[in-house]
Amino acid sequence: MSHPSFTTNPEGFLEDSSSWNKDFALLTAQDEQIKMSDIHWEVVNYLREYYQEHQKSPAIRELVKALKIKFGPEVGNSLYLQSLFPESPAVQAAKIAGLPKPKKCI
């Protein structure tokens, strides 16, 4: 779904990640039927940091590995991430974070 104040591609990913803000994240999460909790925000904010450092959105394996290093094995766990972002953790988290779709994700 597109939001009038944000330019997104047909899949709903933000065209310019620097125009991201919390409003975009909340609107996108709502579109994705995700109720943002503190841990959702931790993952989204971490993804934004990751993108700044690596200039890419990580696919699921890379995301799990990075989150495990940052937050420990409870968060860096694909089943846990699936509970937070049920459709596709790497894709939904990147979309909410205003980042490009991870390359190796459907």
PDB file as gemmi writes it, atoms N, CA and C in Angstrom:
CRYST1    1.000    1.000    1.000  90.00  90.00  90.00 P 1                      
ATOM      1  N   MET A   1       0.856  -1.187   0.000  1.00  0.00           N  
ATOM      2  CA  MET A   1       0.000   0.000   0.000  1.00  0.00           C  
ATOM      3  C   MET A   1       0.895   1.242   0.000  1.00  0.00           C  
ATOM      4  N   SER A   2       0.511   2.264  -0.722  1.00  0.00           N  
ATOM      5  CA  SER A   2       1.335   3.475  -0.730  1.00  0.00           C  
ATOM      6  C   SER A   2       0.761   4.498   0.240  1.00  0.00           C  
ATOM      7  N   HIS A   3       1.630   5.343   0.704  1.00  0.00           N  
ATOM      8  CA  HIS A   3       1.251   6.391   1.645  1.00  0.00           C  
ATOM      9  C   HIS A   3       1.545   7.724   0.988  1.00  0.00           C  
ATOM     10  N   PRO A   4       0.568   8.617   0.964  1.00  0.00           N  
ATOM     11  CA  PRO A   4       0.696   9.874   0.215  1.00  0.00           C  
ATOM     12  C   PRO A   4       1.972  10.668   0.513  1.00  0.00           C  
ATOM     13  N   SER A   5       2.438  10.650   1.754  1.00  0.00           N  
ATOM     14  CA  SER A   5       3.599  11.483   2.067  1.00  0.00           C  
ATOM     15  C   SER A   5       4.926  10.751   1.853  1.00  0.00           C  
ATOM     16  N   PHE A   6       4.872   9.482   1.385  1.00  0.00           N  
ATOM     17  CA  PHE A   6       6.089   8.710   1.155  1.00  0.00           C  
ATOM     18  C   PHE A   6       6.037   8.099  -0.241  1.00  0.00           C  
ATOM     19  N   THR A   7       7.179   8.065  -0.916  1.00  0.00           N  
ATOM     20  CA  THR A   7       7.246   7.455  -2.241  1.00  0.00           C  
ATOM     21  C   THR A   7       7.737   6.026  -2.091  1.00  0.00           C  
ATOM     22  N   THR A   8       6.868   5.085  -2.486  1.00  0.00           N  
ATOM     23  CA  THR A   8       7.223   3.676  -2.389  1.00  0.00           C  
ATOM     24  C   THR A   8       7.155   3.023  -3.767  1.00  0.00           C  
ATOM     25  N   ASN A   9       7.824   1.895  -3.894  1.00  0.00           N  
ATOM     26  CA  ASN A   9       7.726   1.131  -5.135  1.00  0.00           C  
ATOM     27  C   ASN A   9       6.428   0.319  -5.102  1.00  0.00           C  
ATOM     28  N   PRO A  10       6.089  -0.395  -6.179  1.00  0.00           N  
ATOM     29  CA  PRO A  10       4.820  -1.137  -6.204  1.00  0.00           C  
ATOM     30  C   PRO A  10       4.673  -2.177  -5.079  1.00  0.00           C  
ATOM     31  N   GLU A  11       5.789  -2.667  -4.539  1.00  0.00           N  
ATOM     32  CA  GLU A  11       5.730  -3.636  -3.436  1.00  0.00           C  
ATOM     33  C   GLU A  11       5.601  -2.970  -2.061  1.00  0.00           C  
ATOM     34  N   GLY A  12       5.662  -1.629  -2.034  1.00  0.00           N  
ATOM     35  CA  GLY A  12       5.516  -0.909  -0.771  1.00  0.00           C  
ATOM     36  C   GLY A  12       6.815  -0.575  -0.066  1.00  0.00           C  
ATOM     37  N   PHE A  13       7.949  -0.820  -0.742  1.00  0.00           N  
ATOM     38  CA  PHE A  13       9.244  -0.473  -0.147  1.00  0.00           C  
ATOM     39  C   PHE A  13       9.542   0.995  -0.421  1.00  0.00           C  
ATOM     40  N   LEU A  14      10.046   1.687   0.571  1.00  0.00           N  
ATOM     41  CA  LEU A  14      10.362   3.109   0.475  1.00  0.00           C  
ATOM     42  C   LEU A  14      11.427   3.330  -0.598  1.00  0.00           C  
ATOM     43  N   GLU A  15      11.197   4.277  -1.493  1.00  0.00           N  
ATOM     44  CA  GLU A  15      12.159   4.561  -2.569  1.00  0.00           C  
ATOM     45  C   GLU A  15      13.438   5.211  -2.032  1.00  0.00           C  
ATOM     46  N   ASP A  16      13.303   6.083  -1.055  1.00  0.00           N  
ATOM     47  CA  ASP A  16      14.453   6.806  -0.498  1.00  0.00           C  
ATOM     48  C   ASP A  16      14.509   6.534   0.998  1.00  0.00           C  
ATOM     49  N   SER A  17      15.423   5.673   1.411  1.00  0.00           N  
ATOM     50  CA  SER A  17      15.477   5.269   2.823  1.00  0.00           C  
ATOM     51  C   SER A  17      15.760   6.444   3.762  1.00  0.00           C  
ATOM     52  N   SER A  18      16.323   7.524   3.229  1.00  0.00           N  
ATOM     53  CA  SER A  18      16.596   8.679   4.102  1.00  0.00           C  
ATOM     54  C   SER A  18      15.320   9.448   4.444  1.00  0.00           C  
ATOM     55  N   SER A  19      14.213   9.175   3.728  1.00  0.00           N  
ATOM     56  CA  SER A  19      12.952   9.851   4.056  1.00  0.00           C  
ATOM     57  C   SER A  19      12.148   9.061   5.098  1.00  0.00           C  
ATOM     58  N   TRP A  20      12.701   7.950   5.580  1.00  0.00           N  
ATOM     59  CA  TRP A  20      12.050   7.106   6.578  1.00  0.00           C  
ATOM     60  C   TRP A  20      11.856   7.859   7.892  1.00  0.00           C  
ATOM     61  N   ASN A  21      10.758   7.596   8.538  1.00  0.00           N  
ATOM     62  CA  ASN A  21      10.559   8.060   9.913  1.00  0.00           C  
ATOM     63  C   ASN A  21       9.613   7.076  10.605  1.00  0.00           C  
ATOM     64  N   LYS A  22       9.370   7.332  11.874  1.00  0.00           N  
ATOM     65  CA  LYS A  22       8.552   6.429  12.674  1.00  0.00           C  
ATOM     66  C   LYS A  22       7.131   6.313  12.128  1.00  0.00           C  
ATOM     67  N   ASP A  23       6.611   7.398  11.562  1.00  0.00           N  
ATOM     68  CA  ASP A  23       5.267   7.353  10.978  1.00  0.00           C  
ATOM     69  C   ASP A  23       5.203   6.344   9.829  1.00  0.00           C  
ATOM     70  N   PHE A  24       6.219   6.366   8.970  1.00  0.00           N  
ATOM     71  CA  PHE A  24       6.258   5.398   7.877  1.00  0.00           C  
ATOM     72  C   PHE A  24       6.285   3.980   8.437  1.00  0.00           C  
ATOM     73  N   ALA A  25       7.118   3.763   9.445  1.00  0.00           N  
ATOM     74  CA  ALA A  25       7.233   2.430  10.049  1.00  0.00           C  
ATOM     75  C   ALA A  25       5.885   1.968  10.603  1.00  0.00           C  
ATOM     76  N   LEU A  26       5.205   2.849  11.305  1.00  0.00           N  
ATOM     77  CA  LEU A  26       3.915   2.481  11.901  1.00  0.00           C  
ATOM     78  C   LEU A  26       2.857   2.206  10.839  1.00  0.00           C  
ATOM     79  N   LEU A  27       2.809   3.035   9.799  1.00  0.00           N  
ATOM     80  CA  LEU A  27       1.851   2.831   8.712  1.00  0.00           C  
ATOM     81  C   LEU A  27       2.121   1.511   7.982  1.00  0.00           C  
ATOM     82  N   THR A  28       3.399   1.248   7.727  1.00  0.00           N  
ATOM     83  CA  THR A  28       3.771   0.028   7.018  1.00  0.00           C  
ATOM     84  C   THR A  28       3.501  -1.200   7.877  1.00  0.00           C  
ATOM     85  N   ALA A  29       3.819  -1.114   9.155  1.00  0.00           N  
ATOM     86  CA  ALA A  29       3.543  -2.228  10.069  1.00  0.00           C  
ATOM     87  C   ALA A  29       2.041  -2.514  10.097  1.00  0.00           C  
ATOM     88  N   GLN A  30       1.254  -1.458  10.122  1.00  0.00           N  
ATOM     89  CA  GLN A  30      -0.201  -1.627  10.114  1.00  0.00           C  
ATOM     90  C   GLN A  30      -0.643  -2.333   8.825  1.00  0.00           C  
ATOM     91  N   ASP A  31      -0.087  -1.911   7.685  1.00  0.00           N  
ATOM     92  CA  ASP A  31      -0.391  -2.569   6.408  1.00  0.00           C  
ATOM     93  C   ASP A  31      -0.010  -4.050   6.448  1.00  0.00           C  
ATOM     94  N   GLU A  32       1.085  -4.355   7.135  1.00  0.00           N  
ATOM     95  CA  GLU A  32       1.588  -5.727   7.234  1.00  0.00           C  
ATOM     96  C   GLU A  32       0.902  -6.504   8.369  1.00  0.00           C  
ATOM     97  N   GLN A  33      -0.013  -5.843   9.062  1.00  0.00           N  
ATOM     98  CA  GLN A  33      -0.740  -6.436  10.189  1.00  0.00           C  
ATOM     99  C   GLN A  33       0.200  -6.862  11.322  1.00  0.00           C  
ATOM    100  N   ILE A  34       1.151  -5.973  11.597  1.00  0.00           N  
ATOM    101  CA  ILE A  34       2.107  -6.194  12.683  1.00  0.00           C  
ATOM    102  C   ILE A  34       1.927  -5.083  13.704  1.00  0.00           C  
ATOM    103  N   LYS A  35       1.739  -5.476  14.962  1.00  0.00           N  
ATOM    104  CA  LYS A  35       1.638  -4.506  16.048  1.00  0.00           C  
ATOM    105  C   LYS A  35       3.045  -4.326  16.614  1.00  0.00           C  
ATOM    106  N   MET A  36       3.588  -3.137  16.449  1.00  0.00           N  
ATOM    107  CA  MET A  36       4.979  -2.882  16.835  1.00  0.00           C  
ATOM    108  C   MET A  36       5.150  -2.899  18.358  1.00  0.00           C  
ATOM    109  N   SER A  37       6.070  -3.743  18.816  1.00  0.00           N  
ATOM    110  CA  SER A  37       6.444  -3.803  20.228  1.00  0.00           C  
ATOM    111  C   SER A  37       7.880  -3.310  20.355  1.00  0.00           C  
ATOM    112  N   ASP A  38       8.390  -3.251  21.570  1.00  0.00           N  
ATOM    113  CA  ASP A  38       9.773  -2.808  21.775  1.00  0.00           C  
ATOM    114  C   ASP A  38      10.762  -3.653  20.970  1.00  0.00           C  
ATOM    115  N   ILE A  39      10.556  -4.959  20.962  1.00  0.00           N  
ATOM    116  CA  ILE A  39      11.507  -5.813  20.239  1.00  0.00           C  
ATOM    117  C   ILE A  39      11.395  -5.615  18.728  1.00  0.00           C  
ATOM    118  N   HIS A  40      10.195  -5.347  18.220  1.00  0.00           N  
ATOM    119  CA  HIS A  40      10.065  -5.012  16.797  1.00  0.00           C  
ATOM    120  C   HIS A  40      10.914  -3.776  16.481  1.00  0.00           C  
ATOM    121  N   TRP A  41      10.803  -2.756  17.338  1.00  0.00           N  
ATOM    122  CA  TRP A  41      11.576  -1.527  17.125  1.00  0.00           C  
ATOM    123  C   TRP A  41      13.075  -1.809  17.204  1.00  0.00           C  
ATOM    124  N   GLU A  42      13.490  -2.678  18.142  1.00  0.00           N  
ATOM    125  CA  GLU A  42      14.920  -3.024  18.257  1.00  0.00           C  
ATOM    126  C   GLU A  42      15.414  -3.610  16.931  1.00  0.00           C  
ATOM    127  N   VAL A  43      14.640  -4.540  16.373  1.00  0.00           N  
ATOM    128  CA  VAL A  43      15.037  -5.179  15.119  1.00  0.00           C  
ATOM    129  C   VAL A  43      15.055  -4.158  13.983  1.00  0.00           C  
ATOM    130  N   VAL A  44      14.016  -3.343  13.882  1.00  0.00           N  
ATOM    131  CA  VAL A  44      13.926  -2.333  12.816  1.00  0.00           C  
ATOM    132  C   VAL A  44      15.076  -1.323  12.930  1.00  0.00           C  
ATOM    133  N   ASN A  45      15.319  -0.814  14.121  1.00  0.00           N  
ATOM    134  CA  ASN A  45      16.408   0.158  14.302  1.00  0.00           C  
ATOM    135  C   ASN A  45      17.766  -0.479  14.019  1.00  0.00           C  
ATOM    136  N   TYR A  46      17.936  -1.731  14.433  1.00  0.00           N  
ATOM    137  CA  TYR A  46      19.193  -2.422  14.140  1.00  0.00           C  
ATOM    138  C   TYR A  46      19.369  -2.594  12.634  1.00  0.00           C  
ATOM    139  N   LEU A  47      18.297  -2.949  11.944  1.00  0.00           N  
ATOM    140  CA  LEU A  47      18.367  -3.096  10.489  1.00  0.00           C  
ATOM    141  C   LEU A  47      18.808  -1.802   9.823  1.00  0.00           C  
ATOM    142  N   ARG A  48      18.314  -0.683  10.317  1.00  0.00           N  
ATOM    143  CA  ARG A  48      18.708   0.616   9.753  1.00  0.00           C  
ATOM    144  C   ARG A  48      20.198   0.861   9.974  1.00  0.00           C  
ATOM    145  N   GLU A  49      20.708   0.502  11.168  1.00  0.00           N  
ATOM    146  CA  GLU A  49      22.149   0.621  11.436  1.00  0.00           C  
ATOM    147  C   GLU A  49      22.939  -0.303  10.503  1.00  0.00           C  
ATOM    148  N   TYR A  50      22.460  -1.513  10.363  1.00  0.00           N  
ATOM    149  CA  TYR A  50      23.110  -2.502   9.502  1.00  0.00           C  
ATOM    150  C   TYR A  50      23.206  -1.967   8.074  1.00  0.00           C  
ATOM    151  N   TYR A  51      22.102  -1.402   7.589  1.00  0.00           N  
ATOM    152  CA  TYR A  51      22.067  -0.855   6.233  1.00  0.00           C  
ATOM    153  C   TYR A  51      23.079   0.284   6.067  1.00  0.00           C  
ATOM    154  N   GLN A  52      23.160   1.153   7.072  1.00  0.00           N  
ATOM    155  CA  GLN A  52      24.121   2.266   7.011  1.00  0.00           C  
ATOM    156  C   GLN A  52      25.548   1.740   6.874  1.00  0.00           C  
ATOM    157  N   GLU A  53      25.846   0.667   7.599  1.00  0.00           N  
ATOM    158  CA  GLU A  53      27.201   0.119   7.597  1.00  0.00           C  
ATOM    159  C   GLU A  53      27.497  -0.705   6.340  1.00  0.00           C  
ATOM    160  N   HIS A  54      26.542  -1.508   5.879  1.00  0.00           N  
ATOM    161  CA  HIS A  54      26.794  -2.459   4.789  1.00  0.00           C  
ATOM    162  C   HIS A  54      26.156  -2.070   3.451  1.00  0.00           C  
ATOM    163  N   GLN A  55      25.306  -1.051   3.447  1.00  0.00           N  
ATOM    164  CA  GLN A  55      24.624  -0.580   2.229  1.00  0.00           C  
ATOM    165  C   GLN A  55      23.786  -1.678   1.570  1.00  0.00           C  
ATOM    166  N   LYS A  56      23.208  -2.569   2.395  1.00  0.00           N  
ATOM    167  CA  LYS A  56      22.294  -3.584   1.875  1.00  0.00           C  
ATOM    168  C   LYS A  56      21.408  -4.070   3.006  1.00  0.00           C  
ATOM    169  N   SER A  57      20.271  -4.605   2.611  1.00  0.00           N  
ATOM    170  CA  SER A  57      19.363  -5.247   3.565  1.00  0.00           C  
ATOM    171  C   SER A  57      19.747  -6.722   3.619  1.00  0.00           C  
ATOM    172  N   PRO A  58      19.960  -7.269   4.810  1.00  0.00           N  
ATOM    173  CA  PRO A  58      20.387  -8.664   4.886  1.00  0.00           C  
ATOM    174  C   PRO A  58      19.247  -9.642   4.608  1.00  0.00           C  
ATOM    175  N   ALA A  59      19.576 -10.727   3.920  1.00  0.00           N  
ATOM    176  CA  ALA A  59      18.629 -11.839   3.760  1.00  0.00           C  
ATOM    177  C   ALA A  59      18.534 -12.533   5.125  1.00  0.00           C  
ATOM    178  N   ILE A  60      17.625 -13.478   5.257  1.00  0.00           N  
ATOM    179  CA  ILE A  60      17.297 -14.048   6.565  1.00  0.00           C  
ATOM    180  C   ILE A  60      18.498 -14.661   7.287  1.00  0.00           C  
ATOM    181  N   ARG A  61      19.314 -15.442   6.617  1.00  0.00           N  
ATOM    182  CA  ARG A  61      20.466 -16.068   7.298  1.00  0.00           C  
ATOM    183  C   ARG A  61      21.408 -15.022   7.872  1.00  0.00           C  
ATOM    184  N   GLU A  62      21.701 -14.028   7.065  1.00  0.00           N  
ATOM    185  CA  GLU A  62      22.590 -12.945   7.479  1.00  0.00           C  
ATOM    186  C   GLU A  62      21.959 -12.138   8.617  1.00  0.00           C  
ATOM    187  N   LEU A  63      20.652 -11.925   8.531  1.00  0.00           N  
ATOM    188  CA  LEU A  63      19.935 -11.190   9.565  1.00  0.00           C  
ATOM    189  C   LEU A  63      19.975 -11.942  10.894  1.00  0.00           C  
ATOM    190  N   VAL A  64      19.691 -13.237  10.857  1.00  0.00           N  
ATOM    191  CA  VAL A  64      19.706 -14.055  12.077  1.00  0.00           C  
ATOM    192  C   VAL A  64      21.103 -14.004  12.715  1.00  0.00           C  
ATOM    193  N   LYS A  65      22.123 -14.172  11.904  1.00  0.00           N  
ATOM    194  CA  LYS A  65      23.506 -14.162  12.404  1.00  0.00           C  
ATOM    195  C   LYS A  65      23.858 -12.817  13.057  1.00  0.00           C  
ATOM    196  N   ALA A  66      23.500 -11.727  12.384  1.00  0.00           N  
ATOM    197  CA  ALA A  66      23.796 -10.389  12.902  1.00  0.00           C  
ATOM    198  C   ALA A  66      23.021 -10.108  14.192  1.00  0.00           C  
ATOM    199  N   LEU A  67      21.749 -10.509  14.231  1.00  0.00           N  
ATOM    200  CA  LEU A  67      20.937 -10.284  15.437  1.00  0.00           C  
ATOM    201  C   LEU A  67      21.433 -11.132  16.610  1.00  0.00           C  
ATOM    202  N   LYS A  68      21.928 -12.322  16.311  1.00  0.00           N  
ATOM    203  CA  LYS A  68      22.461 -13.197  17.362  1.00  0.00           C  
ATOM    204  C   LYS A  68      23.675 -12.527  18.014  1.00  0.00           C  
ATOM    205  N   ILE A  69      24.529 -11.919  17.196  1.00  0.00           N  
ATOM    206  CA  ILE A  69      25.712 -11.212  17.717  1.00  0.00           C  
ATOM    207  C   ILE A  69      25.280 -10.003  18.551  1.00  0.00           C  
ATOM    208  N   LYS A  70      24.310  -9.243  18.054  1.00  0.00           N  
ATOM    209  CA  LYS A  70      23.884  -8.006  18.716  1.00  0.00           C  
ATOM    210  C   LYS A  70      23.028  -8.256  19.961  1.00  0.00           C  
ATOM    211  N   PHE A  71      22.055  -9.171  19.859  1.00  0.00           N  
ATOM    212  CA  PHE A  71      21.063  -9.336  20.930  1.00  0.00           C  
ATOM    213  C   PHE A  71      21.088 -10.698  21.621  1.00  0.00           C  
ATOM    214  N   GLY A  72      21.881 -11.635  21.116  1.00  0.00           N  
ATOM    215  CA  GLY A  72      21.923 -12.957  21.718  1.00  0.00           C  
ATOM    216  C   GLY A  72      21.036 -13.950  20.979  1.00  0.00           C  
ATOM    217  N   PRO A  73      21.113 -15.232  21.384  1.00  0.00           N  
ATOM    218  CA  PRO A  73      20.435 -16.301  20.652  1.00  0.00           C  
ATOM    219  C   PRO A  73      18.914 -16.271  20.725  1.00  0.00           C  
ATOM    220  N   GLU A  74      18.336 -15.583  21.709  1.00  0.00           N  
ATOM    221  CA  GLU A  74      16.875 -15.542  21.779  1.00  0.00           C  
ATOM    222  C   GLU A  74      16.283 -14.708  20.651  1.00  0.00           C  
ATOM    223  N   VAL A  75      16.920 -13.590  20.337  1.00  0.00           N  
ATOM    224  CA  VAL A  75      16.436 -12.736  19.247  1.00  0.00           C  
ATOM    225  C   VAL A  75      17.015 -13.205  17.911  1.00  0.00           C  
ATOM    226  N   GLY A  76      18.278 -13.579  17.911  1.00  0.00           N  
ATOM    227  CA  GLY A  76      18.931 -14.071  16.695  1.00  0.00           C  
ATOM    228  C   GLY A  76      18.545 -15.506  16.429  1.00  0.00           C  
ATOM    229  N   ASN A  77      17.266 -15.704  16.148  1.00  0.00           N  
ATOM    230  CA  ASN A  77      16.699 -17.038  16.005  1.00  0.00           C  
ATOM    231  C   ASN A  77      15.596 -16.936  14.958  1.00  0.00           C  
ATOM    232  N   SER A  78      15.673 -17.740  13.915  1.00  0.00           N  
ATOM    233  CA  SER A  78      14.717 -17.587  12.815  1.00  0.00           C  
ATOM    234  C   SER A  78      13.270 -17.858  13.241  1.00  0.00           C  
ATOM    235  N   LEU A  79      13.045 -18.800  14.148  1.00  0.00           N  
ATOM    236  CA  LEU A  79      11.669 -19.053  14.603  1.00  0.00           C  
ATOM    237  C   LEU A  79      11.119 -17.867  15.388  1.00  0.00           C  
ATOM    238  N   TYR A  80      11.955 -17.262  16.211  1.00  0.00           N  
ATOM    239  CA  TYR A  80      11.526 -16.082  16.969  1.00  0.00           C  
ATOM    240  C   TYR A  80      11.212 -14.929  16.011  1.00  0.00           C  
ATOM    241  N   LEU A  81      12.082 -14.717  15.043  1.00  0.00           N  
ATOM    242  CA  LEU A  81      11.848 -13.640  14.071  1.00  0.00           C  
ATOM    243  C   LEU A  81      10.574 -13.889  13.275  1.00  0.00           C  
ATOM    244  N   GLN A  82      10.308 -15.151  12.993  1.00  0.00           N  
ATOM    245  CA  GLN A  82       9.072 -15.510  12.282  1.00  0.00           C  
ATOM    246  C   GLN A  82       7.846 -15.145  13.123  1.00  0.00           C  
ATOM    247  N   SER A  83       7.975 -15.235  14.445  1.00  0.00           N  
ATOM    248  CA  SER A  83       6.847 -14.866  15.312  1.00  0.00           C  
ATOM    249  C   SER A  83       6.632 -13.351  15.312  1.00  0.00           C  
ATOM    250  N   LEU A  84       7.704 -12.592  15.103  1.00  0.00           N  
ATOM    251  CA  LEU A  84       7.596 -11.128  15.054  1.00  0.00           C  
ATOM    252  C   LEU A  84       7.102 -10.644  13.691  1.00  0.00           C  
ATOM    253  N   PHE A  85       7.650 -11.230  12.650  1.00  0.00           N  
ATOM    254  CA  PHE A  85       7.356 -10.836  11.263  1.00  0.00           C  
ATOM    255  C   PHE A  85       6.921 -12.103  10.514  1.00  0.00           C  
ATOM    256  N   PRO A  86       5.639 -12.491  10.648  1.00  0.00           N  
ATOM    257  CA  PRO A  86       5.176 -13.807  10.210  1.00  0.00           C  
ATOM    258  C   PRO A  86       5.256 -14.127   8.712  1.00  0.00           C  
ATOM    259  N   GLU A  87       5.128 -13.144   7.852  1.00  0.00           N  
ATOM    260  CA  GLU A  87       5.144 -13.431   6.412  1.00  0.00           C  
ATOM    261  C   GLU A  87       6.545 -13.794   5.932  1.00  0.00           C  
ATOM    262  N   SER A  88       7.505 -12.968   6.260  1.00  0.00           N  
ATOM    263  CA  SER A  88       8.905 -13.175   5.890  1.00  0.00           C  
ATOM    264  C   SER A  88       9.722 -12.189   6.724  1.00  0.00           C  
ATOM    265  N   PRO A  89      10.412 -12.672   7.759  1.00  0.00           N  
ATOM    266  CA  PRO A  89      11.085 -11.752   8.686  1.00  0.00           C  
ATOM    267  C   PRO A  89      12.007 -10.729   8.020  1.00  0.00           C  
ATOM    268  N   ALA A  90      12.879 -11.186   7.127  1.00  0.00           N  
ATOM    269  CA  ALA A  90      13.832 -10.249   6.518  1.00  0.00           C  
ATOM    270  C   ALA A  90      13.116  -9.226   5.635  1.00  0.00           C  
ATOM    271  N   VAL A  91      12.105  -9.672   4.892  1.00  0.00           N  
ATOM    272  CA  VAL A  91      11.394  -8.785   3.977  1.00  0.00           C  
ATOM    273  C   VAL A  91      10.514  -7.793   4.742  1.00  0.00           C  
ATOM    274  N   GLN A  92       9.704  -8.289   5.666  1.00  0.00           N  
ATOM    275  CA  GLN A  92       8.803  -7.390   6.403  1.00  0.00           C  
ATOM    276  C   GLN A  92       9.585  -6.405   7.274  1.00  0.00           C  
ATOM    277  N   ALA A  93      10.629  -6.872   7.930  1.00  0.00           N  
ATOM    278  CA  ALA A  93      11.420  -5.968   8.774  1.00  0.00           C  
ATOM    279  C   ALA A  93      12.092  -4.894   7.924  1.00  0.00           C  
ATOM    280  N   ALA A  94      12.627  -5.278   6.777  1.00  0.00           N  
ATOM    281  CA  ALA A  94      13.271  -4.290   5.885  1.00  0.00           C  
ATOM    282  C   ALA A  94      12.244  -3.274   5.386  1.00  0.00           C  
ATOM    283  N   LYS A  95      11.055  -3.742   5.038  1.00  0.00           N  
ATOM    284  CA  LYS A  95      10.013  -2.837   4.538  1.00  0.00           C  
ATOM    285  C   LYS A  95       9.636  -1.826   5.613  1.00  0.00           C  
ATOM    286  N   ILE A  96       9.429  -2.291   6.839  1.00  0.00           N  
ATOM    287  CA  ILE A  96       9.063  -1.400   7.945  1.00  0.00           C  
ATOM    288  C   ILE A  96      10.210  -0.440   8.262  1.00  0.00           C  
ATOM    289  N   ALA A  97      11.446  -0.927   8.089  1.00  0.00           N  
ATOM    290  CA  ALA A  97      12.625  -0.090   8.349  1.00  0.00           C  
ATOM    291  C   ALA A  97      12.891   0.906   7.222  1.00  0.00           C  
ATOM    292  N   GLY A  98      12.090   0.846   6.166  1.00  0.00           N  
ATOM    293  CA  GLY A  98      12.264   1.784   5.048  1.00  0.00           C  
ATOM    294  C   GLY A  98      13.461   1.462   4.177  1.00  0.00           C  
ATOM    295  N   LEU A  99      13.847   0.193   4.139  1.00  0.00           N  
ATOM    296  CA  LEU A  99      15.026  -0.235   3.394  1.00  0.00           C  
ATOM    297  C   LEU A  99      14.628  -1.027   2.158  1.00  0.00           C  
ATOM    298  N   PRO A 100      15.571  -1.197   1.223  1.00  0.00           N  
ATOM    299  CA  PRO A 100      15.254  -1.999   0.036  1.00  0.00           C  
ATOM    300  C   PRO A 100      14.984  -3.456   0.412  1.00  0.00           C  
ATOM    301  N   LYS A 101      14.255  -4.130  -0.448  1.00  0.00           N  
ATOM    302  CA  LYS A 101      13.979  -5.551  -0.239  1.00  0.00           C  
ATOM    303  C   LYS A 101      15.296  -6.314  -0.293  1.00  0.00           C  
ATOM    304  N   PRO A 102      15.521  -7.230   0.662  1.00  0.00           N  
ATOM    305  CA  PRO A 102      16.760  -8.029   0.600  1.00  0.00           C  
ATOM    306  C   PRO A 102      16.849  -8.778  -0.723  1.00  0.00           C  
ATOM    307  N   LYS A 103      18.040  -8.851  -1.287  1.00  0.00           N  
ATOM    308  CA  LYS A 103      18.249  -9.406  -2.639  1.00  0.00           C  
ATOM    309  C   LYS A 103      17.815 -10.865  -2.774  1.00  0.00           C  
ATOM    310  N   LYS A 104      18.117 -11.690  -1.783  1.00  0.00           N  
ATOM    311  CA  LYS A 104      17.860 -13.123  -1.934  1.00  0.00           C  
ATOM    312  C   LYS A 104      16.508 -13.551  -1.375  1.00  0.00           C  
ATOM    313  N   CYS A 105      15.619 -12.614  -1.145  1.00  0.00           N  
ATOM    314  CA  CYS A 105      14.322 -12.945  -0.565  1.00  0.00           C  
ATOM    315  C   CYS A 105      13.223 -12.826  -1.613  1.00  0.00           C  
ATOM    316  N   ILE A 106      12.237 -13.687  -1.471  1.00  0.00           N  
ATOM    317  CA  ILE A 106      11.108 -13.701  -2.415  1.00  0.00           C  
ATOM    318  C   ILE A 106      10.117 -12.609  -2.048  1.00  0.00           C  
TER     319      ILE A 106                                                      
END                                                                             
